[in-house]
Amino acid sequence: MGYTRKIKQADRGQKRTRLVILFLCGLLLLVVAVPVPKTGEVDKDTKIDGKSGKGETYETDSMADYEKYLEQKTAQTLGVVDGAGKVTVMITLKSTGQKVVEKDQQSTHQTTKEADSQGETRESEEKSLDKTTVYSQGTDGTQIPYVSKENAPEVEGILVIADGGGNAVVAKNLTEAVQALFGVEAHKIKIMKRAPT
């Protein structure tokens, strides 16, 4: 009798272990199934026109405002470069930004083989691609094209006027910094020394 009691107790211990394992598996499934936005993913209703570092957003009302914003941020950043001194920046933009509208694409491909009475075969191919714009519902019920991507305006050229602009090392450092920030070629960047006042 003592032997059957030990077996029953061992069975209860295994049942508890199985229940705990089953509970943990269920909890793991819940954690995995909960959708989490990816890093850098933006909510569909959020409008972002331009970005600067540290997660700031800036909505551009006009190209001039965007230029001024970039100039101020760049001057502020370049002003802390060793030997630069007081910095003024002028930026010229090549174009306004570009909005990429989401499109649904349906493509069909059909191949037809025909044989005539003389045993010759002909093959004909038909391909078609239909693109339709994806729309989202506005708050007032209007249809608005869904913008999947928004490209910031491209920088055409940059002028940097700095107290230390006459020093070759400082000018080189400022040029490299501007290249790193905007991806502009060196011949589109001009570093000048500020006139004494």
SULNOR-V367141 format. One record per residue. RES is the residue in three letters. OMEGA is omega in whole degrees, -180 to 180 (none if undefined). Layout:
res={RES & RES}
omega={OMEGA & OMEGA}
This chain:
res={MET & GLY & TYR & THR & ARG & LYS & ILE & LYS & GLN & ALA & ASP & ARG & GLY & GLN & LYS & ARG & THR & ARG & LEU & VAL & ILE & LEU & PHE & LEU & CYS & GLY & LEU & LEU & LEU & LEU & VAL & VAL & ALA & VAL & PRO & VAL & PRO & LYS & THR & GLY & GLU & VAL & ASP & LYS & ASP & THR & LYS & ILE & ASP & GLY & LYS & SER & GLY & LYS & GLY & GLU & THR & TYR & GLU & THR & ASP & SER & MET & ALA & ASP & TYR & GLU & LYS & TYR & LEU & GLU & GLN & LYS & THR & ALA & GLN & THR & LEU & GLY & VAL & VAL & ASP & GLY & ALA & GLY & LYS & VAL & THR & VAL & MET & ILE & THR & LEU & LYS & SER & THR & GLY & GLN & LYS & VAL & VAL & GLU & LYS & ASP & GLN & GLN & SER & THR & HIS & GLN & THR & THR & LYS & GLU & ALA & ASP & SER & GLN & GLY & GLU & THR & ARG & GLU & SER & GLU & GLU & LYS & SER & LEU & ASP & LYS & THR & THR & VAL & TYR & SER & GLN & GLY & THR & ASP & GLY & THR & GLN & ILE & PRO & TYR & VAL & SER & LYS & GLU & ASN & ALA & PRO & GLU & VAL & GLU & GLY & ILE & LEU & VAL & ILE & ALA & ASP & GLY & GLY & GLY & ASN & ALA & VAL & VAL & ALA & LYS & ASN & LEU & THR & GLU & ALA & VAL & GLN & ALA & LEU & PHE & GLY & VAL & GLU & ALA & HIS & LYS & ILE & LYS & ILE & MET & LYS & ARG & ALA & PRO & THR}
omega={179 & -179 & 180 & 179 & 178 & 179 & 180 & 179 & 178 & 177 & 179 & 178 & 178 & 179 & 179 & 179 & 179 & 179 & 179 & 179 & 179 & 178 & 179 & 177 & 178 & 178 & 177 & 178 & 178 & -180 & -179 & -175 & -179 & -179 & 179 & 179 & 179 & 178 & 180 & -179 & -177 & 176 & -175 & -177 & -178 & 179 & 178 & -179 & -180 & -179 & 169 & -178 & 177 & 173 & 178 & 174 & -178 & 178 & -177 & 174 & 178 & -180 & 180 & 178 & 180 & 177 & -179 & 179 & 179 & 180 & -179 & -180 & -179 & 179 & 179 & -179 & -178 & -180 & -180 & 176 & -178 & 177 & -177 & -177 & 179 & -175 & 172 & -177 & 172 & -179 & 175 & 179 & -179 & -176 & 173 & 179 & -179 & 176 & 179 & -178 & 180 & -180 & 169 & -179 & 174 & 179 & 177 & 180 & -178 & 177 & -180 & 176 & -180 & 176 & 179 & -175 & -179 & 177 & 178 & 179 & 176 & 179 & 177 & -178 & 176 & 176 & 175 & 179 & 179 & 177 & 176 & -179 & 177 & -180 & 173 & -177 & 176 & -179 & 179 & 177 & -179 & 178 & -179 & 177 & -179 & 180 & -178 & -177 & 178 & -179 & 178 & 177 & -179 & -180 & -179 & -178 & -177 & 175 & 179 & 177 & -175 & 176 & -179 & -177 & 179 & 179 & -175 & -179 & 179 & 179 & 178 & 179 & 179 & 179 & 180 & 179 & 179 & 177 & -180 & -178 & -170 & -179 & -179 & 179 & -176 & -178 & 177 & 179 & 179 & 177 & -178 & 177 & 178 & 178 & 179 & 180 & none}
